[in-house]
């Protein structure tokens, strides 16, 4: 079973996705499943981790992600 997360994208609204590291070798995502990317960016205050909306590609603060209800 994939660990799903909900992103609250200001452009797309609620977007459901999964972390690619959550896939076991024998698992394949379904056609509606979308991969959520995470990346560390440098800012004037130091490194900042952001997640990418799988719909529009916008980088979002990690506070916009949550497990599904």
N, C-alpha and C positions, 0 to 999 in steps of 0.2 A: 504494500500500500504506500502511495506517495504521501509525503508530508506536504500538505497544502497550506498556502498562506494567502491572505487577502492584502492587496495594496490599495491604498486610498489615493488614487491619482487625481490631481486637480483637473486634468483634461479629460480622462476616460471614466472617472468614477471608480467604483469598486471593480478590481481586476483580480481574478483568482489565478494562482500559478503554483509552481513547485520549485524547489531547489534542485539543481542538477546533481549535487552530491548525494541526494537522498535516494537516487536510483540504484537498485541492486542490478547486478549483471543480467538477471533474467527478467527485469521489468522494462517495459516500454510505455511511455506516456500515451494516453489516449489522444484522439484527434483534437479535442477541445482543450487539452492541457498545454500550458505555456510555461516556459522556463523563466525564472526570475534570476537575473544576474546581480552580483554584488561586486563592488570595486571600491578601493581606497583612493581618495583624491587628496592632494596637498592643498591646504588652505593657509591663509595668513596666521591662523591659530593652531596649525598642525594638521596631522592626517584626519580626514573625515571619511567615514564609510557611508556609501550610498547604494541604493538598489535601483535597478532599471525597470521601468514599466514595460512589460512584454508587448503591450498594444502600441504605444506611441513612441517608446524609446527614451522618454524623459527620465533623467536621473533624479531620484527622490530621497529625502531624508529617511533613515531607517525607522524613524518614529511613525511612518506611514504604513508599516507592515504589521500584521497581526495574524494569529492562527484563525481559521474559520470558526464560526459559531457552531 
